[in-house]
Amino acid sequence: MIGISSRQAVAALILFGLSFGFVEASVVVYLRHLTAPFREAAGLAPYDLFPLLVGRELRAHPVINRIEHIELIREVATLLMLWAAGMAIGRTPTARFAAFLVAFGWWDIFFYLGLKLTIGWPASIMTPDILFLVPVPWWGPVLSPVLAAAVMVIFGTLYLYRPFEVRPIHWTGILGGGLVMVGAFAWDAKALLAGAVPQQFNWPLYFCGLTLCLAAGAHATRRLSRQQFNP
């Protein structure tokens, strides 16, 4: 790391995640109020997430259409900012990825905490949420992204404090498991784009991906180095 210890790096990433998470929550609050009149005019509940904002009922409206395109760009920018935080912390590709995971995980967790503190949403950890719109809409109960975020924080932090070898088989499990979870989140993308309300989240597929990530991470951390880590 550039002139800072592992402890300082993790603290900086937590602070970044907390701040960025609240900024992201604020954007969602503003969007809810901005789009409420259009949703009411279309006969939809003003603040419900479903049918999706980009559903057919609202997509033709010029204001909503513009917001949709801005949102797509903003989400890409969000991912780039989180990756930039990882690049600023780590010197090696693995260290950068670990720092990215820590920043991403805390950002996601604090995003939901920010919404809960400001507008009392979500009502429970099983409340459905629209997670991303890139490249297709993702959705899932709030618990699903929070669980994934917690796993990111745990293994990313472990790596920043103490090095462990991440072999190709581990990368396969981590990245493969992540893709499987994305598949679960995007399972109902076609229905969402049509304005339909998904009935049930694909928990079996999601837990397959999460288990794969956990198994790969746990296997990689079996031989944690006792030497101080300085990426």
N, C-alpha and C positions, 0 to 999 in steps of 0.2 A: 504494500500500500504506500501511498505517497505521503511520507512524513507523519503518519498517524498509526496508532496501534490498532489491533483487531477490535478491542473494546470500544475505542473511539469510532471506528468504522461502523460497527453495529449500532451504536448510539445514534450516529448521524443518519443511518438508514431508517431507524425507527422514527426519528424526528421528521425525516423527509416523508415517510409513509403517513404519519399522523397528519402533517400539514396538507399533503397532496390529497389524502383521503377526505379531509373536510372540504377542500376546494371542490373535489368531484361531487360530494354530497350537495354542496351549495348549487352547483350547476343543475343537478337533478331537481332540486326544489324550484329553481327558476323555470325550468322547462315545464314542470307540472303546472305552474300558474300560467305560463305563457300559452300552453296548448289547451288549457281547460275550456275556454270558450268554443274552440273548434270541436272539441270532443262533445260538448253539450249540444252543439248545433247538429252533430251527426247522430244524436240520440244515444251517446255513450256516457258512462259515468265519468265525471270530470277528472278524477285523479287515478282511476284504475289503470293498470298497465296493459290489461287485455281487453279487447283485441289490441294487438300491437300498434304502436304509433304509426308504423309504416303500412298498416293494413289498407285494403282497397277502399274502405269507407273514407279515409282521410288523405290518402296518398295524392289524389288529384289536386288538392288545394295548393295553390302556389306557395303560401307561407309554410305549410307543413312540408311540402316538397323541398323547400330551401333548407328548413331545419334538419330534415333527414340527411341531406348531403353534407351539411356542416357537421352533424353528429358523426358521420362516418369518418370524416377527416379528423375530428377531435379525438376519436377513439384510437386512430393510428398514431396521432401525436402523443397520446397518453402512454402508449406502449413504448414509443421512442424515448420519452422522458424517463421512464422507469429503466430502460436499457442504458440510457446515458448515465444514470446514477450508478449502475453496475460498472460501467466503463471507467468512471471517475475513481472508484474504490479499488478495483483489482488490476493487477498487472498481467496475470495470465488469463487465458480464455476461461478456464474453469473457475478462477476466482471472480471474474466478471459475471459469469453465469450465476454463481452462488450469491453475489451481492444483488443481482437483479431479482433473484427469487425472494430474498429478504425484503427488498423494497416493494416488490409486487405484493407479497403476502401481507405486509403491514398496511399497505395502501388499501387493499381490499377489505381488510378487517375494520380499519378506521373509517372507511367509506360507510359501512353499515352502521357503525356506532354513531357517526355524524348524523345520518338520517334519523336514527332512533332518538337522538338527543334533540334534534331540531323540529321534527314533525311527527315524532312518535311512530314512525314506520321503520321496519316491518312490525306487524302485529305479533308475529311469532317466527321462530327459525324455519318454519315450514311454509311461510308465505312465499308464493312464486314471484320471481323477478326476471326481468329482461337483463341479461348479463352483458352481451356484446351484440353488435350488429355486423361485425366484420368476420369473415366474408359473407356470412349469412346470420340471421338472428339466432342467438343462444338464449336458452331460458333454463331455470331450475329453481327449486326451493332455496331460500337464502342459506340454509345449512350446507348445501353442496359446494358453493364457492368458498365458504368460510372454512370448511374442512380441508379443501385443497390448499387454501392460503396458509393454514396452520402447518401443513406438511412442508410447504415451501419455506416457511420461516424456520422451522426446526432444523431441516437438513442444510439450508443455506447458512444459518448461524453456526452450526457445528463445523462446517467447512472453513468459515472465516476464522474461527478460534483455533482449530487444529486441522492440519492437512490429512486427507485420506485419499488413497488412490481410487480414481474413478476410471474403471476399465471400460472397454467397448461394450461388454455385456451389461454393465451398469447403465451406460448411456442408452443402450437399446431399451432397457426396462423403463428408465425415466422418461425418455421421449416417447416411446411407444405407449406407456401408460397415460401420458399427458394427452396424446392424440385420441386414445380411447375415451377419455373423459370429455374431450371436446366433441367427440361423436355423440356422446350422451346428451350434452348440452344442445347440440344442433339437430337432434333427432327429429324434432317437430318443426324444422325451419320452414318447410313448404306450407304447413298449416298456419304458422304464424304470419307468413307473408300474405296469406289469403284472409287474414283477420280472424282466424278461428282461435278458440281457447283450448290449449292442450289439456287433456284430462288427467294424465298421469306421467310423472317423470320416469325416465328409464334408469331406475336405481340399479338393477343388475349390471347393466353395461358400465355405469358410473363406478360402482364398487370394484368391478374388474380392473378398470384403469387405475383407480386409487390404490388398490392392493398391489398392482404391478409396480407402481412408483414406490410404495412403502417397502416392498421386498427388495427392490434394487438399491434403495437408499440404505436400508438396514444392512444388507450384505456389504456394501461399500464401506460402511463405518465400522465394521468389525475390527479393523486394525488401525484404529486412530493413532496417528503419530504423537508421541509425547514431546516432540520438539515444538518450540514456539513457531507459530505460522506467520509468515510475512509475505503475502502475495505481491 
